[in-house]
Amino acid sequence: MLCEKCKKRQATIYYTEIVDGKKYEKHLCEKCALEYADFVYEAEDGSDNALLEGLLSSILGSYYKSSQPVKKEGREAVIQCERCGMTYDAFLQGGKFGCANCYSSFGKQLEKSFRQIHGATSHVGKRPKGFVSQTDRIIKDLSEVDRLSIRLQDAIEKEEFETAAALRDQIRALKAKEESQNV
């Protein structure tokens, strides 16, 4: 899809905005997104590259500033990483964590921010071509009876009893076949 603004470059940034209950979608290239007022930020090195951390920090920063700060003994509590000492405010300004432990340290704030922005805390979008999850790899290595048992359990949980009965019958047939071959 081409950029809606310049109509020259490929749109790589998809932005959804809800104003007064109406949903507006914008499909922009990186260059036009930088010119768009909501995406403007200044990188520390002076470059105007549209980096994920800058975009994320601007989104999270606006959400964090709009939420009520936590007060302790009359002053604002500072959320800080125990390992590297980075504060949540410093993360919002820079868009990068100081260390691997920052994600755990800022977990509650990040979870609230992600839920507010995306409506969920886990990604459920597209996967790269050829992607095989760890769960899919494990299931692939299981026997046919075990795979059918997993599908049976899923059908029972979803209350799809006709499907569950058919899967139960398939499992019984496979087990009977295995027993007759072992005898």
Buried (B, 14 or more C-beta within 10 A) or exposed (E): EEBEBEEEBEBBBEBEEEEEEEEEEBBBBBBBBBEBEEBEBEBEEEEBEBBEBBBBBBBBBEBBEEEEEEEEEEEEEEBBBEEBEBBBBBBBBBBBBBBEBBEEBBEEBBEBBBEBEEEEEEEEEEEEEEEEEEEEEEEEEEEEBEBBBEBBEEBBEEEEEEBBEBBBEBBEEBEEEEEEEEE
